Amino acid sequence: MKSLRRTNAEAVPIGDLVNQVFQKFGLSRGAEYQVVFESWDCIVPPEFIGRARAVSFRNGKLIVAVESSPLLEELKGYRMSEFIQLLNQHIQLSGNATHLIVRGIEFRRN
């Protein structure tokens, strides 16, 4: 029996299409990361500067490296939703990447 598998010689990987759209609108994934990292630096309270730093952003989740266990517990337990809200507000107000949404933050001990 013959295989009914379809092939399309003109098929393009979805990742390539996404990159083309970002380039069309003047964005790149690196630029997205930069917007999120800059927003983190703007919204983080002065007492956390240098003690909690954004290190990665992927699939809507910001990874933040934290210097101490007590600070890690404070951020995870009491401040996460506040920071998500502040980040998204700052990103929207900046106008640089209004399509970006931070859906979560993962605080990690570094």
FIMAR-889959 format. One record per residue (C-alpha): z, y, x. Coordinates in steps of 0.1 Angstrom, whole numbers, plus 5000, padded with zeros to 4 digits. Example, Ala and Ser with C-alpha at 12.3 -4.5 7.8 and 13.67 -1.06 7.14 Angstrom:
+------+------+------+
:    Z :    Y :    X :
+------+------+------+
: 5078 : 4955 : 5123 :
: 5071 : 4989 : 5137 :
+------+------+------+
***
This chain:
+------+------+------+
:    Z :    Y :    X :
+------+------+------+
: 5000 : 5000 : 5000 :
: 4991 : 5035 : 5013 :
: 5018 : 5060 : 5021 :
: 5019 : 5089 : 4997 :
: 5036 : 5112 : 5022 :
: 5024 : 5147 : 5021 :
: 5016 : 5166 : 5052 :
: 5009 : 5203 : 5056 :
: 4994 : 5214 : 5089 :
: 5002 : 5250 : 5080 :
: 5039 : 5244 : 5073 :
: 5063 : 5268 : 5090 :
: 5100 : 5261 : 5097 :
: 5124 : 5280 : 5075 :
: 5142 : 5294 : 5105 :
: 5109 : 5311 : 5116 :
: 5104 : 5326 : 5082 :
: 5140 : 5340 : 5082 :
: 5135 : 5355 : 5116 :
: 5102 : 5371 : 5105 :
: 5119 : 5387 : 5075 :
: 5148 : 5400 : 5097 :
: 5122 : 5415 : 5122 :
: 5103 : 5430 : 5093 :
: 5134 : 5450 : 5082 :
: 5144 : 5458 : 5118 :
: 5172 : 5433 : 5120 :
: 5179 : 5403 : 5142 :
: 5208 : 5379 : 5142 :
: 5220 : 5396 : 5174 :
: 5220 : 5430 : 5155 :
: 5239 : 5414 : 5127 :
: 5266 : 5402 : 5150 :
: 5268 : 5436 : 5165 :
: 5273 : 5452 : 5131 :
: 5301 : 5428 : 5123 :
: 5318 : 5431 : 5157 :
: 5316 : 5469 : 5155 :
: 5330 : 5469 : 5120 :
: 5359 : 5447 : 5132 :
: 5367 : 5471 : 5159 :
: 5368 : 5500 : 5134 :
: 5390 : 5483 : 5108 :
: 5415 : 5465 : 5129 :
: 5449 : 5483 : 5131 :
: 5458 : 5499 : 5164 :
: 5487 : 5474 : 5170 :
: 5461 : 5446 : 5170 :
: 5435 : 5461 : 5193 :
: 5432 : 5439 : 5223 :
: 5453 : 5412 : 5207 :
: 5428 : 5400 : 5181 :
: 5391 : 5402 : 5190 :
: 5359 : 5391 : 5172 :
: 5341 : 5364 : 5192 :
: 5315 : 5349 : 5168 :
: 5299 : 5354 : 5135 :
: 5279 : 5326 : 5118 :
: 5271 : 5317 : 5082 :
: 5293 : 5345 : 5069 :
: 5324 : 5335 : 5089 :
: 5339 : 5357 : 5115 :
: 5358 : 5339 : 5143 :
: 5386 : 5360 : 5158 :
: 5405 : 5350 : 5189 :
: 5442 : 5359 : 5187 :
: 5465 : 5361 : 5217 :
: 5498 : 5347 : 5203 :
: 5509 : 5322 : 5178 :
: 5531 : 5346 : 5158 :
: 5502 : 5370 : 5154 :
: 5479 : 5341 : 5145 :
: 5503 : 5331 : 5117 :
: 5506 : 5367 : 5104 :
: 5469 : 5372 : 5103 :
: 5462 : 5339 : 5086 :
: 5490 : 5341 : 5062 :
: 5491 : 5378 : 5052 :
: 5462 : 5398 : 5064 :
: 5430 : 5377 : 5060 :
: 5419 : 5388 : 5025 :
: 5427 : 5424 : 5034 :
: 5405 : 5422 : 5066 :
: 5376 : 5405 : 5047 :
: 5376 : 5433 : 5021 :
: 5378 : 5461 : 5047 :
: 5350 : 5445 : 5068 :
: 5327 : 5443 : 5038 :
: 5334 : 5478 : 5028 :
: 5328 : 5491 : 5063 :
: 5295 : 5472 : 5066 :
: 5283 : 5485 : 5033 :
: 5293 : 5521 : 5041 :
: 5277 : 5520 : 5075 :
: 5243 : 5513 : 5059 :
: 5232 : 5493 : 5090 :
: 5231 : 5459 : 5074 :
: 5240 : 5462 : 5037 :
: 5228 : 5426 : 5031 :
: 5256 : 5412 : 5053 :
: 5287 : 5397 : 5037 :
: 5317 : 5384 : 5056 :
: 5328 : 5354 : 5034 :
: 5357 : 5343 : 5056 :
: 5376 : 5348 : 5088 :
: 5389 : 5320 : 5110 :
: 5417 : 5331 : 5133 :
: 5420 : 5310 : 5165 :
: 5445 : 5310 : 5193 :
: 5428 : 5318 : 5225 :
+------+------+------+
***
